Amino acid sequence: MLKNKINKQNKIWDVVVIGGGASGMMAAAVSSSRGLSVLVLDKNKSLGEKLKITGGGRCNITNNEPDIHKMLKVYGEGAPYLYSPFSIFGVKDTFTYFESRGLPLVVQARNRVFPVTEKAIDVFNVLYKEMINNNVVIQTNCTVSGFIHNDNKIININTNQGQFYAKSFILATGSMSHPETGSTGDGLVFLKDLGHSVFDSSPDIVPVAVLEDWVKSLSGTSLSFMKISFYLDGKRQFSKLGKILFTHFGLSGPLILNSAKNIKKLLDEGEVKAFIDLYPDTTLGDLEKRVIKVFDLNKNKMFKTIIKDFVPDGMHLAVAEVIDFMDLNTKVHSISKENRKEIVKLLKAMPLTIVGLMGYDRAVVVDGGVSLSEIDMKSMRSKLYENLYVTGDLLHLNRNSGGYSLQICWTTGYISGMSV
Ligand SMILES: Cc1cc2nc3c(=O)[nH]c(=O)nc-3n(C[C@H](O)[C@H](O)[C@H](O)COP(=O)(O)OP(=O)(O)OC[C@H]3O[C@@H](n4cnc5c(N)ncnc54)[C@H](O)[C@@H]3O)c2cc1C
């Protein structure tokens, strides 16, 4: 073991990859396939911990958007920087890379692509096998602490297991979301220390926290066709239609995650309320008719026993909790017209108070990262250091959920692996 360690340290590797997550493994697999000697260092005891939990363990590996302009629009201000890298390794190449290595992919709702097996571990296994077949050496429990460099070249790196030398270094330490997977923002500090401009991080694609207890009591329930509207200081700002997931702290699901950026801006400006429309495709008038019909059939029953007859599955207790203007034990025939109208209004606008976004531990994506203007996007090489390459979440790129983050890992991992 000691001999092994000394050999690794004395050697000048063609490539040292720092961080064995999605982009680092792709970079190692590709560079080693060119016959280069490659060492992967990771501070965890095993590689790819975040990759293994992507897409709830199913791994939304990319997004099958055939129109490059539409695809890149998702990356906002980063889009102009991505035309060139995506022309080298884009969505089609992701399909080819994984499918040709025995992992068929399938396109699901909203163009999201998954392995047919719906197992993130199978994506990990493709990359891991590729690295092993190409003789990549993997050193785990190895935490990189800093770079030794001259004006424009990295000489070696310091770690808890000594120094390592290489001709090229690929920095792939990820960002700060779910730090328990190893991504604790170390690479952002290294890049700053090296003189790169690094945008500050904050949780970006992240669930939101709400005040109301009824939401928390619905934890685990998901509603697939809801409309949610967000208000700032009483003024409507934007609405979204889709699936909402209730959690023990608030709201999640794709619709909420992809709204987090905008909600964050609103929270900086004032009080943010949200209203959930439980029947987005039914007008207030039609909904009232539906409620009247239920009331007519159940005139002598207590109101609380018939709520579930006119609210979506799983929501009746929550609706009961929000109705504070009448006694739930009231017999249906005694409910006033005003109260009936209030009930219907509530079904079209269940009120919520948004108190904030959840933290790094719950974020799918954290924004911030190295400025793209300081990276040569055709090679992923730093413009400040001739033998330093940067990949994946370390790049300052905003995006939505839907496979767009991993596509960046495949694209930048591949390009750096081909460029070193
Ligand atoms: C819960 C969750 C679900 C997600 N689902 C999806 C999805 O379905 N589709 C999608 O496109 N994106 C998804 N993402 C985002 C996606 O996982 C990331 O964009 C991607 O994993 C980033 O890869 P990376 O290579 O940049 O870094 P990471 O995967 O974060 O890997 C970084 C590696 O570097 C190592 N490291 C860090 N610091 C050091 C150090 N100092 N020394 C040595 N090693 C170090 C870490 O241990 C880690 O192994 C999800 C994210 C989360 C948190």
The ligand as an ORCA input file, in Angstrom:
! r2SCAN-3c Opt
* xyz 0 1
  C     -30.577     15.602     -5.294
  C     -30.033     15.974     -6.655
  C     -30.643     15.470     -7.798
  C     -30.164     15.841     -9.052
  N     -30.756     15.295    -10.157
  C     -30.323     15.665    -11.374
  C     -30.891     15.083    -12.543
  O     -31.725     14.161    -12.486
  N     -30.460     15.537    -13.761
  C     -29.483     16.502    -13.876
  O     -29.156     16.893    -15.000
  N     -28.888     17.011    -12.785
  C     -29.266     16.610    -11.546
  N     -28.636     17.120    -10.445
  C     -27.451     17.988    -10.635
  C     -26.210     17.110    -10.937
  O     -26.157     16.044    -10.021
  C     -24.927     17.912    -10.862
  O     -24.999     18.942    -11.819
  C     -23.670     17.048    -11.131
  O     -23.594     15.939    -10.274
  C     -22.413     17.873    -10.997
  O     -21.320     17.078    -11.308
  P     -19.836     17.575    -11.058
  O     -18.946     16.617    -11.754
  O     -19.699     19.008    -11.395
  O     -19.613     17.497     -9.482
  P     -20.114     16.499     -8.348
  O     -20.981     15.441     -8.893
  O     -20.648     17.377     -7.290
  O     -18.760     15.782     -7.876
  C     -17.729     16.472     -7.264
  C     -16.762     15.463     -6.675
  O     -15.603     16.170     -6.202
  C     -15.215     15.639     -4.961
  N     -14.481     16.684     -4.234
  C     -14.965     17.878     -3.797
  N     -14.003     18.585     -3.195
  C     -12.871     17.826     -3.252
  C     -11.538     18.018     -2.783
  N     -11.147     19.110     -2.145
  N     -10.638     17.026     -3.009
  C     -11.001     15.880     -3.634
  N     -12.247     15.659     -4.097
  C     -13.175     16.622     -3.901
  C     -16.521     15.241     -4.301
  O     -16.308     14.275     -3.305
  C     -17.331     14.728     -5.469
  O     -17.162     13.346     -5.661
  C     -29.064     16.743     -9.178
  C     -28.457     17.230     -8.027
  C     -28.912     16.860     -6.773
  C     -28.238     17.403     -5.551
*
